[in-house]
Amino acid sequence: MEVGAENFARCLPRLRRRILRASFVALDMEFTGLHSTSLQNNEPSLFDSPAERYVKARQSVQRFTPVQLGECGSDTESVFPRYVVHSYNFFLFPSTLGIRDVEFTLSASSIQFLSHYGFDFNKFLKDGIPYMNEVQEKILRQRLLAGTWKVCSCADRDVLKKAIDEVTSWITAAKEEDTMILQDLNGYHMLDVQLVLRQALKNVWTEPLGDKKVMVKKVSPQRRQLLENSSYDHCQKKLILLSARGFTNLFLILVKAKKPLVGHNMLMDLMHLHDKFYRPLPESYEEFKQNIHNMFPVIIDTKTVIKSVQKKCLFPRVSSLLEVYAVLCSSNLNPKGPPCPVIAVASGCSRYAEKKSPHEAGYDAFLCGSVLLMSAHLLLCRSTDDAVEAEASFSQYLTVLAEHVNQVNFIRGGVSSINFSGEDAPCRHPPALVVHVRGWPGLTEKQIHQEFKALCRFDVRRLSKNQFILLSNKYKQVRLVLRDYRHHPHLQVSVYRHWRHSPSVNCLLQ
């Protein structure tokens, strides 16, 4: 089900009930970009520690914005035990009410990627649900109290100017209690128009009528004061904050519910959740981890779960989430029992059961939740000699997934996963290689990378004037390079030994 600014407020109570009833909530996000190429040395590297990668990713998160968020809740029916999934696809756009105009960057490759998969940019721009974090909300609250708030969007200002012109032309000839109707106002314009009219004209009153309409009534100043102090005022400060907060209201429900949060390769998702809906990302990596763990005590990354399934079961090496889903749906993975639990798509959310929509956030969230249930069921079958029911409880799945809880996949780095409830454990990489350059002066890291990229994928870092370190995550590639460069006239390649190659050790020995 698609949700935009126009119908978000109406859907919010139902969404809250869904989250509170859910066994878990799966989440996926699409962004205007991932890694900023305008920042020097911002690409992920095998040399990165988690803290170093966090610094790089933090810079990118501050530049880009989410355009779409998919949320899939799953609950178990009591009459006939099965998992019923409710999938929602939210279009998001930063709030323009009362805070500093938000700037964000577009990555050409990311926009092209989204366009290729049919992303609706009109809905993102015209019907995106506003959102703000705690710092932005505090600024808006202060400006509302001081009466110094303003609308930042130029498009909004054009709508507001048109509305003011209509009302000022009408009001001169109008009598008290006369009314007029402003039409064709989008959901987020309806509040802006009322606030601006009330601020500009002290003898008008406004009420939303729904269906993109606002009623304007001419009133006396005394009547206006009585209406402002009534509990029926749709522009009370708390209601303004509620509207401006937008999607953040649903985020706060999710935080309060403390349901297991499920994603796939979800580090960037978690960083954007923190930055856009909670607080700007802290400089400290450890503080970020602690904040996320406080909000979401149980996080499950299906990427780390699938790695375990691939080791324990006869599971083909597939990469995309859709391919993993297709493999898990096949019947030949689990000869000991049912291939997967019973998963039913709720009425109103049936589109994803009928049509594949890869890289649409709601569909990817649906895939993520389904992959979690099916892979957990597969691991449960492998962990016991007894037959496992297709409708196993989610608590059974959590037990078999215990080693993966709060372990978020770390792409190409010094650890295999980030532990959000403890210290990060280093992973076992193939040994690093040292390239000693002879008779080839002025060689750069980029040239070294070009030299070896035909054979394998290495990350390169200069060690000294004529030495470079190479890191790969595949043992086969390391052996291949050692073999093929054994007799190279200019490049001597050997396994890195700390006592022999470290500049600090060499300096101490000298």
Solvent accessible surface area in square Angstrom, and as a share of the most:
residue,aa,sasa,rsa
1,M,66,0.30
2,E,62,0.28
3,V,1,0.01
4,G,5,0.05
5,A,18,0.14
6,E,65,0.29
7,N,32,0.16
8,F,13,0.05
9,A,81,0.62
10,R,174,0.64
11,C,6,0.04
12,L,31,0.15
13,P,72,0.45
14,R,82,0.30
15,L,0,0.00
16,R,115,0.42
17,R,123,0.45
18,R,55,0.20
19,I,2,0.01
20,L,78,0.39
21,R,136,0.50
22,A,3,0.03
23,S,29,0.19
24,F,0,0.00
25,V,0,0.00
26,A,0,0.00
27,L,4,0.02
28,D,21,0.11
29,M,9,0.04
30,E,19,0.08
31,F,17,0.07
32,T,0,0.00
33,G,0,0.00
34,L,86,0.43
35,H,64,0.28
36,S,6,0.04
37,T,120,0.70
38,S,85,0.55
39,L,39,0.19
40,Q,163,0.73
41,N,121,0.62
42,N,6,0.03
43,E,101,0.45
44,P,34,0.21
45,S,18,0.12
46,L,3,0.02
47,F,37,0.15
48,D,3,0.01
49,S,44,0.28
50,P,17,0.11
51,A,47,0.37
52,E,83,0.37
53,R,13,0.05
54,Y,5,0.02
55,V,83,0.48
56,K,37,0.15
57,A,4,0.03
58,R,54,0.20
59,Q,71,0.32
60,S,0,0.00
61,V,0,0.00
62,Q,89,0.39
63,R,85,0.31
64,F,6,0.03
65,T,2,0.01
66,P,0,0.00
67,V,1,0.00
68,Q,4,0.02
69,L,2,0.01
70,G,0,0.00
71,E,7,0.03
72,C,0,0.00
73,G,4,0.04
74,S,0,0.00
75,D,20,0.10
76,T,69,0.40
77,E,62,0.28
78,S,108,0.70
79,V,147,0.85
80,F,108,0.45
81,P,58,0.36
82,R,76,0.28
83,Y,3,0.01
84,V,13,0.08
85,V,0,0.00
86,H,15,0.07
87,S,1,0.01
88,Y,5,0.02
89,N,0,0.00
90,F,0,0.00
91,F,6,0.03
92,L,0,0.00
93,F,52,0.22
94,P,8,0.05
95,S,4,0.02
96,T,30,0.17
97,L,13,0.07
98,G,0,0.00
99,I,3,0.02
100,R,200,0.73
101,D,81,0.42
102,V,52,0.30
103,E,155,0.69
104,F,62,0.26
105,T,53,0.31
106,L,104,0.52
107,S,26,0.17
108,A,89,0.69
109,S,79,0.51
110,S,20,0.13
111,I,43,0.22
112,Q,134,0.59
113,F,84,0.35
114,L,4,0.02
115,S,63,0.40
116,H,144,0.64
117,Y,88,0.33
118,G,62,0.60
119,F,24,0.10
120,D,56,0.29
121,F,57,0.24
122,N,95,0.49
123,K,80,0.34
124,F,8,0.03
125,L,98,0.49
126,K,132,0.56
127,D,40,0.21
128,G,5,0.05
129,I,1,0.01
130,P,24,0.15
131,Y,10,0.04
132,M,0,0.00
133,N,12,0.06
134,E,74,0.33
135,V,72,0.41
136,Q,46,0.20
137,E,20,0.09
138,K,119,0.50
139,I,60,0.30
140,L,0,0.00
141,R,98,0.36
142,Q,100,0.44
143,R,73,0.27
144,L,13,0.07
145,L,128,0.64
146,A,72,0.56
147,G,40,0.39
148,T,87,0.51
149,W,26,0.09
150,K,129,0.55
151,V,11,0.06
152,C,14,0.08
153,S,24,0.15
154,C,87,0.52
155,A,69,0.53
156,D,4,0.02
157,R,115,0.42
158,D,98,0.51
159,V,42,0.24
160,L,10,0.05
161,K,132,0.56
162,K,132,0.56
163,A,5,0.04
164,I,44,0.22
165,D,69,0.36
166,E,66,0.29
167,V,0,0.00
168,T,50,0.29
169,S,86,0.56
170,W,55,0.19
171,I,15,0.08
172,T,115,0.67
173,A,94,0.73
174,A,11,0.09
175,K,153,0.65
176,E,102,0.46
177,E,95,0.42
178,D,55,0.28
179,T,68,0.39
180,M,32,0.14
181,I,68,0.34
182,L,4,0.02
183,Q,110,0.49
184,D,124,0.64
185,L,9,0.05
186,N,48,0.25
187,G,29,0.28
188,Y,60,0.23
189,H,14,0.06
190,M,24,0.11
191,L,18,0.09
192,D,6,0.03
193,V,1,0.00
194,Q,6,0.02
195,L,17,0.09
196,V,25,0.15
197,L,1,0.00
198,R,19,0.07
199,Q,89,0.39
200,A,59,0.46
201,L,32,0.16
202,K,133,0.56
203,N,49,0.25
204,V,0,0.00
205,W,7,0.02
206,T,0,0.00
207,E,65,0.29
208,P,41,0.26
209,L,92,0.46
210,G,34,0.33
211,D,121,0.63
212,K,81,0.34
213,K,67,0.28
214,V,0,0.00
215,M,25,0.11
216,V,0,0.00
217,K,41,0.18
218,K,36,0.15
219,V,2,0.01
220,S,25,0.16
221,P,85,0.53
222,Q,127,0.56
223,R,105,0.38
224,R,20,0.07
225,Q,116,0.52
226,L,121,0.60
227,L,28,0.14
228,E,75,0.34
229,N,119,0.61
230,S,37,0.24
231,S,91,0.59
232,Y,183,0.70
233,D,8,0.04
234,H,96,0.43
235,C,10,0.06
236,Q,46,0.20
237,K,96,0.41
238,K,138,0.59
239,L,62,0.31
240,I,4,0.02
241,L,15,0.07
242,L,84,0.42
243,S,53,0.34
244,A,4,0.03
245,R,40,0.15
246,G,4,0.04
247,F,7,0.03
248,T,4,0.02
249,N,13,0.07
250,L,5,0.03
251,F,4,0.02
252,L,77,0.38
253,I,27,0.14
254,L,11,0.06
255,V,24,0.14
256,K,171,0.72
257,A,21,0.16
258,K,89,0.38
259,K,45,0.19
260,P,16,0.10
261,L,0,0.00
262,V,0,0.00
263,G,0,0.00
264,H,31,0.14
265,N,52,0.26
266,M,1,0.00
267,L,21,0.11
268,M,27,0.12
269,D,9,0.05
270,L,1,0.00
271,M,0,0.00
272,H,0,0.00
273,L,2,0.01
274,H,1,0.00
275,D,14,0.07
276,K,25,0.11
277,F,1,0.01
278,Y,35,0.13
279,R,108,0.40
280,P,63,0.39
281,L,4,0.02
282,P,19,0.12
283,E,142,0.64
284,S,49,0.31
285,Y,21,0.08
286,E,110,0.49
287,E,88,0.39
288,F,0,0.00
289,K,10,0.04
290,Q,97,0.43
291,N,21,0.11
292,I,0,0.00
293,H,48,0.22
294,N,86,0.44
295,M,12,0.05
296,F,1,0.00
297,P,47,0.30
298,V,44,0.25
299,I,0,0.00
300,I,0,0.00
301,D,0,0.00
302,T,0,0.00
303,K,48,0.20
304,T,12,0.07
305,V,0,0.00
306,I,7,0.04
307,K,75,0.32
308,S,11,0.07
309,V,0,0.00
310,Q,24,0.11
311,K,166,0.70
312,K,114,0.48
313,C,11,0.06
314,L,166,0.82
315,F,15,0.06
316,P,67,0.42
317,R,192,0.70
318,V,37,0.21
319,S,83,0.54
320,S,48,0.31
321,L,21,0.10
322,L,45,0.22
323,E,79,0.36
324,V,2,0.01
325,Y,49,0.19
326,A,60,0.47
327,V,27,0.16
328,L,4,0.02
329,C,60,0.36
330,S,41,0.26
331,S,91,0.59
332,N,127,0.65
333,L,14,0.07
334,N,4,0.02
335,P,115,0.72
336,K,101,0.43
337,G,26,0.25
338,P,46,0.29
339,P,50,0.32
340,C,36,0.22
341,P,3,0.02
342,V,51,0.29
343,I,46,0.24
344,A,19,0.15
345,V,41,0.23
346,A,8,0.06
347,S,111,0.71
348,G,61,0.59
349,C,7,0.04
350,S,48,0.31
351,R,92,0.34
352,Y,9,0.04
353,A,64,0.50
354,E,142,0.64
355,K,127,0.54
356,K,140,0.60
357,S,15,0.10
358,P,38,0.24
359,H,66,0.30
360,E,34,0.15
361,A,0,0.00
362,G,0,0.00
363,Y,6,0.02
364,D,14,0.07
365,A,0,0.00
366,F,10,0.04
367,L,1,0.01
368,C,1,0.01
369,G,0,0.00
370,S,1,0.01
371,V,0,0.00
372,L,0,0.00
373,L,0,0.00
374,M,3,0.01
375,S,0,0.00
376,A,0,0.00
377,H,0,0.00
378,L,2,0.01
379,L,7,0.04
380,L,22,0.11
381,C,3,0.02
382,R,83,0.30
383,S,74,0.48
384,T,40,0.24
385,D,141,0.73
386,D,106,0.55
387,A,94,0.73
388,V,17,0.10
389,E,123,0.55
390,A,17,0.13
391,E,53,0.24
392,A,5,0.04
393,S,53,0.34
394,F,20,0.08
395,S,74,0.47
396,Q,83,0.37
397,Y,0,0.00
398,L,52,0.26
399,T,103,0.60
400,V,31,0.18
401,L,0,0.00
402,A,65,0.51
403,E,114,0.51
404,H,17,0.07
405,V,33,0.19
406,N,9,0.05
407,Q,42,0.19
408,V,0,0.00
409,N,8,0.04
410,F,8,0.03
411,I,94,0.48
412,R,30,0.11
413,G,3,0.02
414,G,26,0.25
415,V,10,0.06
416,S,53,0.34
417,S,18,0.12
418,I,2,0.01
419,N,25,0.13
420,F,5,0.02
421,S,64,0.42
422,G,35,0.34
423,E,159,0.71
424,D,32,0.17
425,A,70,0.54
426,P,111,0.70
427,C,40,0.24
428,R,218,0.80
429,H,53,0.24
430,P,6,0.04
431,P,59,0.37
432,A,18,0.14
433,L,0,0.00
434,V,2,0.01
435,V,0,0.00
436,H,46,0.20
437,V,12,0.07
438,R,138,0.51
439,G,69,0.67
440,W,92,0.32
441,P,126,0.79
442,G,72,0.69
443,L,11,0.06
444,T,62,0.36
445,E,71,0.32
446,K,155,0.66
447,Q,91,0.40
448,I,0,0.00
449,H,71,0.32
450,Q,95,0.42
451,E,55,0.25
452,F,1,0.01
453,K,111,0.47
454,A,99,0.77
455,L,61,0.30
456,C,8,0.05
457,R,145,0.53
458,F,5,0.02
459,D,25,0.13
460,V,24,0.14
461,R,109,0.40
462,R,97,0.35
463,L,30,0.15
464,S,42,0.27
465,K,188,0.79
466,N,62,0.32
467,Q,32,0.14
468,F,1,0.00
469,I,24,0.12
470,L,0,0.00
471,L,25,0.13
472,S,1,0.01
473,N,66,0.34
474,K,112,0.47
475,Y,104,0.39
476,K,151,0.64
477,Q,34,0.15
478,V,5,0.03
479,R,150,0.55
480,L,49,0.24
481,V,0,0.00
482,L,52,0.26
483,R,141,0.51
484,D,66,0.34
485,Y,20,0.08
486,R,165,0.60
487,H,165,0.73
488,H,60,0.27
489,P,105,0.66
490,H,70,0.31
491,L,1,0.01
492,Q,74,0.33
493,V,19,0.11
494,S,32,0.21
495,V,34,0.19
496,Y,52,0.20
497,R,123,0.45
498,H,113,0.50
499,W,171,0.60
500,R,132,0.48
501,H,13,0.06
502,S,5,0.03
503,P,68,0.43
504,S,77,0.50
505,V,33,0.19
506,N,51,0.26
507,C,97,0.58
508,L,152,0.76
509,L,134,0.67
510,Q,185,0.82
